[in-house]
Amino acid sequence: VQLAESGGGLVQAGGSLRLSCVASGRAFSINTMGWYRQAPGKERELVAQVATDGTTYIADSVKGRFTISGHTAANTIYLQMNSLKPEDTAVYYCNARATIAPTVERQWQEESWGQGTQVTVSS
Protein backbone atom coordinates (compact mmCIF):
# COMPACT_ATOMS: atom_id res chain seq x y z
CA VAL A 1 0.00 0.00 0.00
CA GLN A 2 1.38 3.40 -0.95
CA LEU A 3 0.44 6.51 0.98
CA ALA A 4 0.51 10.02 -0.47
CA GLU A 5 0.38 12.92 1.98
CA SER A 6 -0.16 16.60 1.38
CA GLY A 7 -0.99 19.76 3.24
CA GLY A 8 1.92 20.55 5.56
CA GLY A 9 3.56 23.93 5.80
CA LEU A 10 4.44 26.93 7.94
CA VAL A 11 1.76 28.66 9.97
CA GLN A 12 1.64 31.10 12.85
CA ALA A 13 0.45 30.03 16.27
CA GLY A 14 -3.33 29.96 16.37
CA GLY A 15 -3.57 29.13 12.69
CA SER A 16 -4.90 26.08 10.90
CA LEU A 17 -3.69 23.45 8.48
CA ARG A 18 -5.33 20.45 6.86
CA LEU A 19 -3.40 17.30 6.02
CA SER A 20 -4.59 14.75 3.47
CA CYS A 21 -3.56 11.14 2.95
CA VAL A 22 -4.60 8.86 0.11
CA ALA A 23 -3.84 5.13 0.03
CA SER A 24 -3.37 3.24 -3.21
CA GLY A 25 -2.34 -0.22 -4.28
CA ARG A 26 -3.79 -3.54 -5.33
CA ALA A 27 -6.04 -6.04 -3.55
CA PHE A 28 -6.00 -4.32 -0.19
CA SER A 29 -8.48 -3.26 2.43
CA ILE A 30 -7.61 -0.78 5.12
CA ASN A 31 -8.07 -1.77 8.77
CA THR A 32 -6.86 1.45 10.38
CA MET A 33 -5.54 4.70 9.00
CA GLY A 34 -4.07 7.53 10.99
CA TRP A 35 -1.50 10.22 11.64
CA TYR A 36 1.67 10.05 13.70
CA ARG A 37 4.12 12.87 14.33
CA GLN A 38 7.74 13.09 15.30
CA ALA A 39 9.36 16.22 16.66
CA PRO A 40 13.17 16.64 16.75
CA GLY A 41 14.68 14.55 19.53
CA LYS A 42 11.37 12.92 20.38
CA GLU A 43 9.77 9.57 19.65
CA ARG A 44 7.10 9.18 17.03
CA GLU A 45 3.66 9.44 18.60
CA LEU A 46 0.13 8.62 17.48
CA VAL A 47 -1.95 11.76 16.96
CA ALA A 48 -5.21 10.47 15.51
CA GLN A 49 -6.57 7.30 13.97
CA VAL A 50 -9.74 5.97 12.37
CA ALA A 51 -10.73 2.31 12.14
CA THR A 52 -12.86 0.44 9.66
CA ASP A 53 -15.83 0.45 12.02
CA GLY A 54 -15.64 4.24 12.18
CA THR A 55 -14.24 4.55 15.67
CA THR A 56 -11.66 7.28 16.11
CA TYR A 57 -8.82 8.05 18.47
CA ILE A 58 -7.46 11.51 19.19
CA ALA A 59 -4.43 12.06 21.43
CA ASP A 60 -5.10 14.05 24.58
CA SER A 61 -2.50 16.62 23.56
CA VAL A 62 -4.54 17.64 20.50
CA LYS A 63 -8.07 16.85 21.62
CA GLY A 64 -10.42 19.74 20.92
CA ARG A 65 -8.04 21.21 18.33
CA PHE A 66 -7.47 18.41 15.81
CA THR A 67 -10.12 16.42 13.96
CA ILE A 68 -9.63 13.30 11.88
CA SER A 69 -12.12 12.66 9.09
CA GLY A 70 -12.52 10.54 6.00
CA HIS A 71 -13.08 6.82 5.89
CA THR A 72 -10.98 3.74 5.44
CA ALA A 73 -13.40 2.47 2.80
CA ALA A 74 -12.55 5.51 0.70
CA ASN A 75 -8.82 5.04 1.38
CA THR A 76 -8.59 8.72 2.26
CA ILE A 77 -8.27 10.54 5.56
CA TYR A 78 -7.79 14.13 6.61
CA LEU A 79 -6.39 15.79 9.70
CA GLN A 80 -7.84 19.23 10.37
CA MET A 81 -5.53 21.05 12.75
CA ASN A 82 -6.85 24.22 14.39
CA SER A 83 -5.44 26.48 17.09
CA LEU A 84 -1.96 25.26 16.28
CA LYS A 85 0.77 25.69 18.87
CA PRO A 86 4.55 25.78 18.46
CA GLU A 87 4.70 22.41 20.23
CA ASP A 88 2.74 20.91 17.33
CA THR A 89 5.80 21.44 15.13
CA ALA A 90 6.84 18.04 13.79
CA VAL A 91 6.98 15.82 10.76
CA TYR A 92 3.57 14.26 10.36
CA TYR A 93 3.36 10.76 8.92
CA CYS A 94 0.34 8.99 7.50
CA ASN A 95 0.05 5.36 8.62
CA ALA A 96 -2.11 2.54 7.35
CA ARG A 97 -2.57 -1.04 8.48
CA ALA A 98 -4.14 -3.13 5.77
CA THR A 99 -5.04 -6.64 4.77
CA ILE A 100 -3.53 -7.63 1.44
CA ALA A 101 -5.54 -10.35 -0.32
CA PRO A 102 -4.58 -11.00 -3.93
CA THR A 103 -6.52 -14.29 -3.82
CA VAL A 104 -9.05 -15.82 -1.45
CA GLU A 105 -6.40 -18.28 -0.25
CA ARG A 106 -3.58 -15.76 0.24
CA GLN A 107 -3.76 -12.79 2.53
CA TRP A 108 -1.49 -11.03 4.99
CA GLN A 109 -1.28 -7.91 7.11
CA GLU A 110 0.87 -4.97 6.09
CA GLU A 111 1.77 -1.65 7.68
CA SER A 112 2.64 1.32 5.48
CA TRP A 113 4.02 4.81 6.11
CA GLY A 114 3.90 7.96 4.06
CA GLN A 115 7.01 9.99 3.35
CA GLY A 116 6.10 12.57 5.98
CA THR A 117 5.07 16.20 5.72
CA GLN A 118 6.59 19.02 7.76
CA VAL A 119 4.34 21.15 9.94
CA THR A 120 6.00 24.18 11.47
CA VAL A 121 4.18 26.49 13.84
CA SER A 122 5.86 29.80 14.61
CA SER A 123 5.25 31.70 17.84
Accessible surface in RSA format (square Angstrom, percent):
REM  Atomic radii and reference values for relative SASA: ProtOr
REM  Chains: A
REM  Algorithm: Lee & Richards
REM  Probe-radius: 1.40
REM  Slices: 20
REM RES _ NUM      All-atoms   Total-Side   Main-Chain    Non-polar    All polar
REM                ABS   REL    ABS   REL    ABS   REL    ABS   REL    ABS   REL
RES VAL A   1    25.16  16.6   0.91   0.8  24.25  58.4   0.94   0.8  24.23  65.7
RES GLN A   2   115.21  64.4 110.51  80.8   4.70  11.2  61.26 130.4  53.95  40.9
RES LEU A   3    16.73   9.3   0.00   0.0  16.73  42.0   0.96   0.7  15.76  42.4
RES ALA A   4    63.68  58.5  57.16  88.2   6.52  14.8  60.08  84.6   3.60   9.5
RES GLU A   5    16.31   9.4   0.00   0.0  16.31  38.8   0.34   0.7  15.97  13.0
RES SER A   6    64.57  54.6  58.29  77.8   6.29  14.5  45.36  96.6  19.21  26.9
RES GLY A   7    35.47  43.7   0.00   N/A  35.47  43.7  23.15  63.5  12.32  27.6
RES GLY A   8    28.72  35.4   0.00   N/A  28.72  35.4   3.01   8.3  25.72  57.6
RES GLY A   9    29.67  36.6   0.00   N/A  29.67  36.6  29.38  80.6   0.29   0.7
RES LEU A  10   131.69  73.3  99.82  71.4  31.87  80.1  99.82  70.1  31.87  85.8
RES VAL A  11    25.90  17.0  20.26  18.3   5.63  13.6  25.90  22.5   0.00   0.0
RES GLN A  12   135.86  76.0 133.13  97.3   2.73   6.5  35.46  75.5 100.40  76.1
RES ALA A  13    50.89  46.8  26.93  41.6  23.96  54.5  27.27  38.4  23.63  62.6
RES GLY A  14    55.05  67.9   0.00   N/A  55.05  67.9  29.97  82.2  25.08  56.2
RES GLY A  15    21.64  26.7   0.00   N/A  21.64  26.7  20.73  56.9   0.91   2.0
RES SER A  16    57.48  48.6  38.05  50.8  19.43  44.8  21.86  46.5  35.63  49.9
RES LEU A  17    33.19  18.5  27.95  20.0   5.24  13.2  33.19  23.3   0.00   0.0
RES ARG A  18   126.07  52.9 112.79  57.5  13.28  31.6  35.32  48.3  90.75  55.0
RES LEU A  19     0.00   0.0   0.00   0.0   0.00   0.0   0.00   0.0   0.00   0.0
RES SER A  20    25.46  21.5  25.46  34.0   0.00   0.0  10.42  22.2  15.05  21.1
RES CYS A  21     0.00   0.0   0.00   0.0   0.00   0.0   0.00   0.0   0.00   0.0
RES VAL A  22    71.61  47.1  70.55  63.9   1.07   2.6  70.55  61.3   1.07   2.9
RES ALA A  23     5.36   4.9   0.00   0.0   5.36  12.2   0.00   0.0   5.36  14.2
RES SER A  24    59.45  50.2  55.93  74.6   3.52   8.1  40.39  86.0  19.06  26.7
RES GLY A  25    39.57  48.8   0.00   N/A  39.57  48.8  12.92  35.5  26.65  59.7
RES ARG A  26   217.46  91.3 200.65 102.3  16.81  40.0  80.19 109.6 137.28  83.2
RES ALA A  27    52.52  48.3  19.22  29.7  33.30  75.7  39.68  55.9  12.84  34.0
RES PHE A  28    39.69  19.9  12.05   7.5  27.65  71.9  14.63   8.9  25.06  71.7
RES SER A  29    63.68  53.8  58.99  78.7   4.69  10.8  46.87  99.8  16.81  23.5
RES ILE A  30     9.27   5.3   0.02   0.0   9.24  22.3   0.02   0.0   9.24  25.1
RES ASN A  31    52.74  36.4  49.68  48.0   3.06   7.4  21.45  51.6  31.30  30.2
RES THR A  32    27.66  19.7  27.66  28.0   0.00   0.0  27.64  37.1   0.03   0.0
RES MET A  33     0.01   0.0   0.00   0.0   0.01   0.0   0.01   0.0   0.00   0.0
RES GLY A  34     0.00   0.0   0.00   N/A   0.00   0.0   0.00   0.0   0.00   0.0
RES TRP A  35     0.00   0.0   0.00   0.0   0.00   0.0   0.00   0.0   0.00   0.0
RES TYR A  36    30.28  14.1  30.28  17.2   0.00   0.0  18.61  14.0  11.67  14.4
RES ARG A  37    17.78   7.5  17.64   9.0   0.14   0.3   2.39   3.3  15.39   9.3
RES GLN A  38    62.60  35.0  58.38  42.7   4.22  10.1  11.08  23.6  51.52  39.1
RES ALA A  39    21.26  19.5  18.00  27.8   3.26   7.4  18.47  26.0   2.78   7.4
RES PRO A  40   122.89  89.6  93.96  85.7  28.93 105.2 106.84  88.2  16.05  99.7
RES GLY A  41    92.13 113.6   0.00   N/A  92.13 113.6  45.57 125.1  46.56 104.3
RES LYS A  42   141.58  69.1 129.39  79.4  12.19  29.0  82.30  74.1  59.28  63.1
RES GLU A  43   154.46  88.7 141.02 106.7  13.44  32.0  58.10 112.4  96.35  78.7
RES ARG A  44    89.89  37.7  65.66  33.5  24.22  57.7  22.48  30.7  67.40  40.9
RES GLU A  45    76.82  44.1  72.16  54.6   4.66  11.1  30.85  59.7  45.97  37.5
RES LEU A  46    48.18  26.8  37.55  26.9  10.63  26.7  37.55  26.4  10.63  28.6
RES VAL A  47     0.97   0.6   0.87   0.8   0.10   0.2   0.97   0.8   0.00   0.0
RES ALA A  48     0.00   0.0   0.00   0.0   0.00   0.0   0.00   0.0   0.00   0.0
RES GLN A  49    31.73  17.7  30.82  22.5   0.91   2.2   2.17   4.6  29.56  22.4
RES VAL A  50     6.06   4.0   5.73   5.2   0.33   0.8   6.06   5.3   0.00   0.0
RES ALA A  51    24.58  22.6  24.19  37.3   0.39   0.9  24.19  34.1   0.39   1.0
RES THR A  52    75.44  53.7  67.48  68.4   7.96  19.0  66.06  88.7   9.38  14.2
RES ASP A  53   112.87  79.1  72.64  72.3  40.23  95.1  49.36 116.2  63.51  63.3
RES GLY A  54    37.52  46.3   0.00   N/A  37.52  46.3  18.83  51.7  18.69  41.9
RES THR A  55    83.63  59.5  74.70  75.7   8.93  21.3  69.65  93.6  13.98  21.1
RES THR A  56    82.01  58.3  48.42  49.1  33.59  80.0  21.25  28.5  60.76  91.9
RES TYR A  57   106.90  49.9 102.22  58.2   4.68  12.2  76.44  57.4  30.46  37.6
RES ILE A  58    30.42  17.3  24.52  18.3   5.90  14.2  24.52  17.7   5.90  16.0
RES ALA A  59    10.04   9.2  10.02  15.5   0.03   0.1  10.04  14.1   0.00   0.0
RES ASP A  60   122.61  85.9  99.92  99.5  22.69  53.7  38.50  90.6  84.11  83.9
RES SER A  61    65.95  55.7  39.97  53.3  25.98  59.8  50.06 106.6  15.89  22.3
RES VAL A  62     0.28   0.2   0.20   0.2   0.08   0.2   0.28   0.2   0.00   0.0
RES LYS A  63   125.86  61.4 105.66  64.8  20.21  48.1  65.96  59.4  59.90  63.8
RES GLY A  64    81.64 100.7   0.00   N/A  81.64 100.7  42.85 117.6  38.78  86.9
RES ARG A  65    32.35  13.6  27.54  14.0   4.81  11.5  25.12  34.3   7.24   4.4
RES PHE A  66     6.85   3.4   0.00   0.0   6.85  17.8   0.00   0.0   6.85  19.6
RES THR A  67    78.34  55.7  77.01  78.1   1.33   3.2  50.46  67.8  27.87  42.1
RES ILE A  68    13.37   7.6   1.81   1.3  11.56  27.9   1.81   1.3  11.56  31.4
RES SER A  69    50.91  43.0  43.96  58.7   6.95  16.0  40.09  85.4  10.82  15.2
RES GLY A  70    37.20  45.9   0.00   N/A  37.20  45.9  16.00  43.9  21.21  47.5
RES HIS A  71    77.13  42.2  76.49  53.2   0.64   1.6  59.28  61.1  17.86  20.8
RES THR A  72     3.05   2.2   1.22   1.2   1.83   4.4   0.56   0.8   2.49   3.8
RES ALA A  73    88.10  81.0  50.52  78.0  37.58  85.5  63.10  88.9  25.00  66.2
RES ALA A  74    67.13  61.7  43.45  67.1  23.68  53.9  53.73  75.7  13.40  35.5
RES ASN A  75    42.83  29.5  42.83  41.4   0.00   0.0   2.90   7.0  39.93  38.6
RES THR A  76    23.44  16.7  23.29  23.6   0.15   0.4  12.30  16.5  11.14  16.8
RES ILE A  77     0.00   0.0   0.00   0.0   0.00   0.0   0.00   0.0   0.00   0.0
RES TYR A  78    61.64  28.8  61.64  35.1   0.00   0.0  25.85  19.4  35.79  44.1
RES LEU A  79     0.00   0.0   0.00   0.0   0.00   0.0   0.00   0.0   0.00   0.0
RES GLN A  80    58.53  32.7  58.21  42.5   0.32   0.8  28.62  60.9  29.91  22.7
RES MET A  81     0.00   0.0   0.00   0.0   0.00   0.0   0.00   0.0   0.00   0.0
RES ASN A  82    58.72  40.5  58.72  56.7   0.00   0.0  15.78  38.0  42.93  41.5
RES SER A  83    59.40  50.2  54.93  73.3   4.47  10.3  18.55  39.5  40.85  57.2
RES LEU A  84     2.24   1.2   0.00   0.0   2.24   5.6   0.00   0.0   2.24   6.0
RES LYS A  85    86.77  42.3  86.36  53.0   0.40   1.0  39.09  35.2  47.68  50.8
RES PRO A  86    55.31  40.3  48.00  43.8   7.32  26.6  48.38  39.9   6.93  43.0
RES GLU A  87   119.21  68.4  93.46  70.7  25.75  61.3  59.44 115.0  59.77  48.8
RES ASP A  88     0.73   0.5   0.72   0.7   0.01   0.0   0.01   0.0   0.72   0.7
RES THR A  89    35.49  25.2  32.20  32.6   3.29   7.9  30.32  40.7   5.18   7.8
RES ALA A  90     1.83   1.7   1.05   1.6   0.78   1.8   1.83   2.6   0.00   0.0
RES VAL A  91    41.27  27.2  41.14  37.2   0.13   0.3  41.14  35.7   0.13   0.4
RES TYR A  92     0.00   0.0   0.00   0.0   0.00   0.0   0.00   0.0   0.00   0.0
RES TYR A  93    38.01  17.7  38.01  21.6   0.00   0.0  10.22   7.7  27.79  34.3
RES CYS A  94     0.00   0.0   0.00   0.0   0.00   0.0   0.00   0.0   0.00   0.0
RES ASN A  95     0.00   0.0   0.00   0.0   0.00   0.0   0.00   0.0   0.00   0.0
RES ALA A  96     0.59   0.5   0.14   0.2   0.45   1.0   0.14   0.2   0.45   1.2
RES ARG A  97    86.17  36.2  86.17  43.9   0.00   0.0  40.37  55.2  45.80  27.8
RES ALA A  98     1.30   1.2   0.87   1.3   0.43   1.0   0.87   1.2   0.43   1.1
RES THR A  99    21.44  15.2  20.68  21.0   0.76   1.8  12.65  17.0   8.79  13.3
RES ILE A 100    15.97   9.1  15.97  11.9   0.00   0.0  15.97  11.5   0.00   0.0
RES ALA A 101    40.96  37.7  27.76  42.8  13.20  30.0  27.76  39.1  13.20  35.0
RES PRO A 102    60.20  43.9  31.16  28.4  29.03 105.5  32.67  27.0  27.53 171.1
RES THR A 103    62.37  44.4  52.35  53.1  10.01  23.9  60.98  81.9   1.38   2.1
RES VAL A 104   136.73  90.0 116.83 105.8  19.90  48.0 123.72 107.5  13.01  35.3
RES GLU A 105   151.39  86.9 114.68  86.8  36.71  87.4  68.80 133.1  82.58  67.4
RES ARG A 106   133.87  56.2 130.38  66.5   3.50   8.3  55.75  76.2  78.12  47.3
RES GLN A 107   108.60  60.7  81.97  59.9  26.63  63.4  21.97  46.8  86.64  65.7
RES TRP A 108   104.91  42.1  98.01  47.4   6.90  16.2  96.87  51.7   8.04  13.0
RES GLN A 109   124.39  69.6 100.61  73.5  23.78  56.6  66.03 140.6  58.35  44.3
RES GLU A 110    62.11  35.7  51.80  39.2  10.31  24.6  27.19  52.6  34.92  28.5
RES GLU A 111    84.05  48.3  56.58  42.8  27.46  65.4  18.69  36.1  65.36  53.4
RES SER A 112    12.46  10.5   7.70  10.3   4.76  11.0   8.82  18.8   3.64   5.1
RES TRP A 113    98.41  39.5  71.50  34.6  26.91  63.2  56.51  30.1  41.90  68.0
RES GLY A 114     8.03   9.9   0.00   N/A   8.03   9.9   1.26   3.4   6.78  15.2
RES GLN A 115   127.04  71.0  91.47  66.8  35.57  84.7  70.33 149.7  56.71  43.0
RES GLY A 116    14.25  17.6   0.00   N/A  14.25  17.6   0.41   1.1  13.84  31.0
RES THR A 117    18.83  13.4  13.73  13.9   5.10  12.2   7.43  10.0  11.40  17.2
RES GLN A 118    87.19  48.8  77.78  56.8   9.41  22.4  49.22 104.8  37.97  28.8
RES VAL A 119     0.00   0.0   0.00   0.0   0.00   0.0   0.00   0.0   0.00   0.0
RES THR A 120    46.22  32.9  46.22  46.9   0.00   0.0  35.55  47.8  10.66  16.1
RES VAL A 121     7.18   4.7   0.00   0.0   7.18  17.3   0.00   0.0   7.18  19.5
RES SER A 122    42.86  36.2  36.40  48.6   6.46  14.9  35.84  76.3   7.02   9.8
RES SER A 123   129.79 109.7  68.65  91.6  61.14 140.8  54.55 116.2  75.24 105.4
END  Absolute sums over single chains surface
CHAIN  1 A     6481.3       4939.4       1541.9       3555.1       2926.2
END  Absolute sums over all chains
TOTAL          6481.3       4939.4       1541.9       3555.1       2926.2
